[in-house]
Amino acid sequence: MSLKRIYTTVFLVLLALVLGVTALTSWYTVDQSEQAVILTFGKVEEGVSEPGLHFKMPWPIQDVEKLSKETFSLQFGYEEKDGQVVDFTKDTKMITGDENIVLADMVVMWKITDPGKYLYNSDNPQAVLYNATSASLRSIIGNSQIDEALTSGKGQIEIEVFELLTGLMENYDIGISVTAVKLQDVELPNQEVRKAFTNVTDARETMNTKTNEAKRYLNQRVNEAKGEVNAIISKAEGEKAARVEKARGDVALFNSLHAEYVNAPELTRKRLMLETMEEVLPYAEIYIMNDDGNTMKYFPIRPMDRAETTTPKPSTNQEGSGNNE
């Protein structure tokens, strides 16, 4: 075989190899759950997030790196392996604002939003995120009271940690965005301290319950007292109106009697005297007598129905004179 023929064969083999590599590396596919970044001689050119078939310059001119678009979960302070939870107490031990020690772990939900920065702005972006989570959580716990960290303040702590961690990720610029944070457990470091704090919490809840019951009873008694006051005032106003009307009636009666007295003084005087005696002595019988020295004449004053059933008896109350009445 001649030398020329050998060169030709080698050339054809190399050409076929180049064409094969070019054909195989000039296109790539991106799945629905993936995103890609194009590298030209190792330099980031652009990111691709649309799924489907895409073309590029062949290797080694251009290369492609594919990353997931899913949301990842970072477990801070613990790790799940084969269904078992392994705690990292050294990472979770923190000091509160009132100088108490607590153990706090957290779950951080994050995703890759810039593949180029995620690949080349940091050697280990997940480690950066883990350390930033630790710094954010320690900072917020350090400014919180132990009661807030263990009871009702967990929601506010999560909000503040999320805001601080999001700001740190933006400053680090490593292509990661934090979507959510969730406190898993915040507890005291040993059983005796946990039990003591639980007793304190139970006592506080009991105190709040009793205080609310006392306030409810106070409001009930105040409302009842207000109702009684209104009832007494209404009754007094009714009695006042009744007495005023009675006084007006008495005045009107007096005025009418006075008018009659002015017209007939003597007759009115005797009538009033007889009416008064009838009120004072309701069962007495009254006679009007006239003694002129001969036969005594008298006229009984009594109701007609009683006159029919009873016999008149002389009364010790008499009024008479030598004149006819």
RODO-2510 file (C-alpha; in nm, 4 decimals, decimal comma):
residues 325
     n   res          X          Y          Z
     1     m     0,0000     0,0000     0,0000
     2     s     0,1355     0,3358    -0,0993
     3     l     0,1913     0,6250     0,1387
     4     k    -0,0563     0,8374    -0,0488
     5     r    -0,3232     0,5800    -0,0005
     6     i    -0,2543     0,5626     0,3712
     7     y    -0,2871     0,9404     0,4047
     8     t    -0,6119     0,9334     0,2144
     9     t    -0,7530     0,6634     0,4401
    10     v    -0,6512     0,8509     0,7560
    11     f    -0,8006     1,1716     0,6199
    12     l    -1,1278     1,0034     0,5413
    13     v    -1,1413     0,8460     0,8856
    14     l    -1,0735     1,1790     1,0538
    15     l    -1,3297     1,3501     0,8341
    16     a    -1,5900     1,0904     0,9187
    17     l    -1,5062     1,1272     1,2863
    18     v    -1,5388     1,5068     1,2708
    19     l    -1,8657     1,4863     1,0820
    20     g    -1,9982     1,2318     1,3321
    21     v    -1,9026     1,4467     1,6327
    22     t    -2,0501     1,7527     1,4621
    23     a    -2,3721     1,5721     1,3880
    24     l    -2,4006     1,4346     1,7393
    25     t    -2,3100     1,7554     1,9282
    26     s    -2,4909     2,0161     1,7187
    27     w    -2,8299     1,9574     1,8730
    28     y    -2,9763     1,8910     2,2155
    29     t    -3,3181     1,8545     2,3796
    30     v    -3,4579     2,0264     2,6883
    31     d    -3,7257     1,8517     2,8920
    32     q    -4,0257     2,0202     3,0560
    33     s    -3,8578     2,0012     3,3972
    34     e    -3,5160     2,1217     3,2750
    35     q    -3,3361     2,4409     3,1862
    36     a    -3,0080     2,4721     2,9988
    37     v    -2,7192     2,7115     2,9593
    38     i    -2,4957     2,7411     2,6476
    39     l    -2,1169     2,7643     2,6924
    40     t    -1,8895     2,8956     2,4137
    41     f    -1,5335     2,7878     2,4808
    42     g    -1,6310     2,7671     2,8491
    43     k    -1,7948     3,1120     2,8633
    44     v    -2,1636     3,1390     2,9531
    45     e    -2,3585     3,2762     2,6576
    46     e    -2,7282     3,2354     2,7278
    47     g    -2,9813     3,0339     2,9176
    48     v    -3,2499     2,8193     2,7604
    49     s    -3,5679     2,7266     2,9470
    50     e    -3,8064     2,6429     2,6603
    51     p    -3,8552     2,2661     2,6222
    52     g    -3,7921     2,0967     2,2869
    53     l    -3,5169     2,0425     2,0315
    54     h    -3,2433     2,3092     2,0054
    55     f    -2,9298     2,3502     1,7897
    56     k    -2,5855     2,4877     1,8728
    57     m    -2,2339     2,4871     1,7360
    58     p    -2,0609     2,1512     1,7675
    59     w    -1,8275     2,0526     2,0442
    60     p    -1,5746     2,1736     2,1421
    61     i    -1,6890     2,5180     2,0283
    62     q    -2,0092     2,5127     2,2271
    63     d    -2,1323     2,2914     2,5081
    64     v    -2,4558     2,2745     2,7038
    65     e    -2,5254     2,2255     3,0743
    66     k    -2,8705     2,1136     3,1889
    67     l    -3,0189     2,1862     3,5319
    68     s    -3,3514     2,1053     3,6933
    69     k    -3,6328     2,3598     3,7228
    70     e    -3,7896     2,1824     4,0214
    71     t    -3,8137     2,3261     4,3721
    72     f    -3,5553     2,1776     4,6085
    73     s    -3,5736     2,1304     4,9829
    74     l    -3,2847     2,2215     5,2134
    75     q    -3,3030     2,0582     5,5575
    76     f    -3,1202     2,2758     5,8093
    77     g    -3,0217     2,1105     6,1364
    78     y    -3,1244     1,7552     6,0492
    79     e    -3,1161     1,4969     5,7709
    80     e    -3,3420     1,2099     5,6774
    81     k    -3,1689     0,8853     5,5840
    82     d    -3,3500     0,5584     5,5196
    83     g    -3,6596     0,6810     5,7025
    84     q    -3,4638     0,7930     6,0086
    85     v    -3,3966     1,1502     6,1189
    86     v    -3,0411     1,2451     6,2150
    87     d    -3,0134     1,5696     6,4145
    88     f    -2,7182     1,8058     6,3915
    89     t    -2,7375     1,9558     6,7407
    90     k    -2,4272     2,1667     6,6878
    91     d    -2,5958     2,3537     6,4034
    92     t    -2,9336     2,3982     6,5735
    93     k    -2,8200     2,5206     6,9170
    94     m    -2,8894     2,8955     6,9431
    95     i    -2,9221     3,1701     7,2066
    96     t    -3,2395     3,3794     7,2315
    97     g    -3,2569     3,7501     7,3041
    98     d    -3,3182     3,6822     7,6746
    99     e    -3,0131     3,4517     7,6933
   100     n    -3,1851     3,1140     7,6828
   101     i    -3,0625     2,8201     7,4747
   102     v    -3,2980     2,6600     7,2218
   103     l    -3,2672     2,4043     6,9443
   104     a    -3,4156     2,5225     6,6140
   105     d    -3,4225     2,3484     6,2765
   106     m    -3,5789     2,4612     5,9514
   107     v    -3,6749     2,3586     5,5990
   108     v    -3,5900     2,5994     5,3134
   109     m    -3,7587     2,5648     4,9741
   110     w    -3,5435     2,6973     4,6894
   111     k    -3,4987     2,6767     4,3140
   112     i    -3,2379     2,7626     4,0485
   113     t    -3,3366     3,0817     3,8695
   114     d    -3,0095     3,1566     3,6856
   115     p    -2,8216     2,8434     3,5718
   116     g    -2,5073     3,0338     3,4669
   117     k    -2,4649     3,2020     3,8038
   118     y    -2,5511     2,8809     3,9853
   119     l    -2,2763     2,6930     3,7975
   120     y    -1,9965     2,9484     3,7984
   121     n    -2,0537     3,2217     4,0622
   122     s    -1,9956     2,9831     4,3503
   123     d    -1,8004     2,6636     4,4006
   124     n    -2,0783     2,5129     4,6205
   125     p    -2,4012     2,7155     4,6060
   126     q    -2,5924     2,4737     4,8295
   127     a    -2,3321     2,5152     5,1043
   128     v    -2,3669     2,8925     5,0679
   129     l    -2,7434     2,8590     5,1060
   130     y    -2,7018     2,6356     5,4148
   131     n    -2,4672     2,8826     5,5837
   132     a    -2,6916     3,1773     5,4930
   133     t    -2,9888     2,9923     5,6455
   134     s    -2,7920     2,9356     5,9658
   135     a    -2,6914     3,3032     5,9846
   136     s    -3,0466     3,4274     5,9179
   137     l    -3,2105     3,1944     6,1701
   138     r    -2,9538     3,2688     6,4410
   139     s    -2,9925     3,6424     6,3857
   140     i    -3,3729     3,6357     6,4206
   141     i    -3,3722     3,3905     6,7156
   142     g    -3,1109     3,6104     6,8840
   143     n    -3,3503     3,9063     6,8678
   144     s    -3,6517     3,7078     6,9952
   145     q    -3,7680     3,6160     7,3438
   146     i    -3,7836     3,2493     7,4398
   147     d    -4,1631     3,2652     7,4808
   148     e    -4,1984     3,3901     7,1240
   149     a    -3,9651     3,1245     6,9858
   150     l    -4,1437     2,8368     7,1602
   151     t    -4,5075     2,9448     7,1295
   152     s    -4,6975     3,2056     6,9327
   153     g    -4,4020     3,3884     6,7764
   154     k    -4,2985     3,1152     6,5315
   155     g    -4,4936     3,2639     6,2421
   156     q    -4,3277     3,6033     6,2829
   157     i    -3,9849     3,4383     6,3088
   158     e    -4,0462     3,2560     5,9795
   159     i    -4,1428     3,5822     5,8073
   160     e    -3,8318     3,7635     5,9296
   161     v    -3,6009     3,4715     5,8424
   162     f    -3,7491     3,4560     5,4906
   163     e    -3,6935     3,8287     5,4344
   164     l    -3,3361     3,8197     5,5646
   165     l    -3,2420     3,5010     5,3749
   166     t    -3,3914     3,6326     5,0501
   167     g    -3,1854     3,9484     5,0828
   168     l    -2,8673     3,7486     5,1421
   169     m    -2,9270     3,5344     4,8321
   170     e    -2,9737     3,8438     4,6213
   171     n    -2,6478     3,9890     4,7534
   172     y    -2,4542     3,6651     4,6969
   173     d    -2,5907     3,6471     4,3385
   174     i    -2,5451     3,2697     4,2960
   175     g    -2,8586     3,2065     4,0879
   176     i    -3,0718     3,0748     4,3769
   177     s    -3,4131     3,2071     4,4837
   178     v    -3,5735     3,1145     4,8168
   179     t    -3,9470     3,0441     4,7844
   180     a    -4,0443     2,9536     5,1424
   181     v    -3,9104     2,8714     5,4890
   182     k    -4,0700     2,6602     5,7606
   183     l    -3,9631     2,6139     6,1224
   184     q    -3,9766     2,2452     6,2019
   185     d    -3,9014     2,2342     6,5752
   186     v    -3,8001     2,4903     6,8332
   187     e    -3,7374     2,3241     7,1672
   188     l    -3,5308     2,3413     7,4815
   189     p    -3,2086     2,1401     7,5013
   190     n    -3,3048     1,8872     7,7723
   191     q    -3,6125     1,7161     7,9136
   192     e    -3,6103     1,8834     8,2560
   193     v    -3,5955     2,2334     8,1115
   194     r    -3,8694     2,1455     7,8591
   195     k    -4,0919     2,0147     8,1384
   196     a    -4,0367     2,3278     8,3503
   197     f    -4,1155     2,5544     8,0580
   198     t    -4,4246     2,3482     7,9748
   199     n    -4,5455     2,3953     8,3326
   200     v    -4,4887     2,7690     8,3061
   201     t    -4,6764     2,7804     7,9754
   202     d    -4,9671     2,5801     8,1200
   203     a    -4,9834     2,8131     8,4200
   204     r    -4,9885     3,1156     8,1891
   205     e    -5,2691     2,9649     7,9834
   206     t    -5,4649     2,8907     8,3020
   207     m    -5,4134     3,2488     8,4182
   208     n    -5,5369     3,3838     8,0849
   209     t    -5,8419     3,1560     8,1001
   210     k    -5,9295     3,2662     8,4538
   211     t    -5,8748     3,6307     8,3620
   212     n    -6,1096     3,5993     8,0649
   213     e    -6,3720     3,4271     8,2794
   214     a    -6,3451     3,7042     8,5408
   215     k    -6,3831     3,9717     8,2736
   216     r    -6,6835     3,7899     8,1303
   217     y    -6,8456     3,7671     8,4776
   218     l    -6,7665     4,1354     8,5412
   219     n    -6,9315     4,2375     8,2149
   220     q    -7,2352     4,0232     8,2972
   221     r    -7,2759     4,1766     8,6448
   222     v    -7,2241     4,5295     8,5080
   223     n    -7,4948     4,4739     8,2470
   224     e    -7,7309     4,3316     8,5099
   225     a    -7,6631     4,6281     8,7405
   226     k    -7,7296     4,8705     8,4552
   227     g    -8,0580     4,6922     8,3871
   228     e    -8,1568     4,7128     8,7554
   229     v    -8,0670     5,0828     8,7638
   230     n    -8,2826     5,1477     8,4594
   231     a    -8,5702     4,9533     8,6161
   232     i    -8,5464     5,1500     8,9437
   233     i    -8,5313     5,4789     8,7537
   234     s    -8,8347     5,3813     8,5449
   235     k    -9,0286     5,2803     8,8570
   236     a    -8,9344     5,6041     9,0331
   237     e    -9,0410     5,8075     8,7335
   238     g    -9,3739     5,6221     8,7281
   239     e    -9,4322     5,6854     9,0992
   240     k    -9,3349     6,0489     9,0493
   241     a    -9,5867     6,0901     8,7690
   242     a    -9,8573     5,9156     8,9786
   243     r    -9,7974     6,1400     9,2798
   244     v    -9,7916     6,4503     9,0651
   245     e   -10,1274     6,3534     8,9114
   246     k   -10,2699     6,2698     9,2553
   247     a   -10,1526     6,6059     9,3882
   248     r   -10,3152     6,7784     9,0914
   249     g   -10,6370     6,5871     9,1622
   250     d   -10,6256     6,6867     9,5283
   251     v   -10,5740     7,0493     9,4308
   252     a   -10,8660     7,0313     9,1860
   253     l   -11,0872     6,8730     9,4559
   254     f   -10,9852     7,1365     9,7059
   255     n   -11,0577     7,4151     9,4592
   256     s   -11,4019     7,2715     9,3839
   257     l   -11,4818     7,2364     9,7550
   258     h   -11,3597     7,5864     9,8167
   259     a   -11,5889     7,7191     9,5434
   260     e   -11,8835     7,5359     9,6995
   261     y   -11,7876     7,6677    10,0411
   262     v   -11,7820     8,0226     9,9125
   263     n   -12,1342     7,9822     9,7727
   264     a   -12,2825     7,8033    10,0792
   265     p   -12,0424     7,8051    10,3746
   266     e   -12,2710     7,6499    10,6376
   267     l   -12,4133     7,3785    10,4165
   268     t   -12,0720     7,2887    10,2813
   269     r   -11,9281     7,2756    10,6322
   270     k   -12,1941     7,0338    10,7530
   271     r   -12,1614     6,8182    10,4392
   272     l   -11,7874     6,7929    10,4818
   273     m   -11,8290     6,7051    10,8457
   274     l   -12,0761     6,4287    10,7654
   275     e   -11,8562     6,2884    10,4881
   276     t   -11,5572     6,2904    10,7185
   277     m   -11,7504     6,1074    10,9906
   278     e   -11,8629     5,8512    10,7367
   279     e   -11,4987     5,7864    10,6389
   280     v   -11,3797     5,7737    10,9994
   281     l   -11,6744     5,5669    11,1263
   282     p   -11,7810     5,3637    10,8233
   283     y   -12,0142     5,1306    11,0192
   284     a   -12,1750     5,3921    11,2486
   285     e   -12,5304     5,5122    11,1940
   286     i   -12,5889     5,8850    11,2063
   287     y   -12,9164     6,0523    11,3019
   288     i   -13,0261     6,4100    11,2690
   289     m   -13,2657     6,4969    11,5574
   290     n   -13,4784     6,7942    11,6469
   291     d   -13,5869     6,8331    12,0081
   292     d   -13,8430     7,1118    12,0506
   293     g   -13,9607     7,0033    12,3965
   294     n   -14,2374     6,7726    12,2744
   295     t   -14,1838     6,4681    12,0594
   296     m   -13,8240     6,4045    11,9500
   297     k   -13,7971     6,3818    11,5785
   298     y   -13,4957     6,2233    11,4063
   299     f   -13,3950     6,1273    11,0599
   300     p   -13,1504     5,8429    11,0137
   301     i   -12,8747     5,8786    10,7524
   302     r   -12,7818     5,5391    10,6189
   303     p   -12,7805     5,3536    10,2926
   304     m   -13,1192     5,2409    10,1716
   305     d   -13,0237     4,8728    10,1425
   306     r   -12,8982     4,8645    10,5006
   307     a   -13,2110     5,0421    10,6195
   308     e   -13,4228     4,7573    10,4866
   309     t   -13,2307     4,4826    10,6726
   310     t   -13,1304     4,6472    11,0021
   311     t   -13,3087     4,8303    11,2774
   312     p   -13,1867     5,1823    11,3333
   313     k   -13,0067     5,2394    11,6579
   314     p   -12,9402     5,5696    11,8240
   315     s   -12,5860     5,6871    11,7803
   316     t   -12,3835     5,8776    12,0263
   317     n   -12,3083     6,1221    11,7455
   318     q   -12,5897     6,3688    11,7374
   319     e   -12,6460     6,7033    11,5913
   320     g   -12,9526     6,9007    11,6787
   321     s   -13,0807     7,2276    11,8002
   322     g   -13,4015     7,3971    11,8614
   323     n   -13,4290     7,4640    11,4885
   324     n   -13,5371     7,2305    11,2129
   325     e   -13,2629     7,1028    10,9928
***
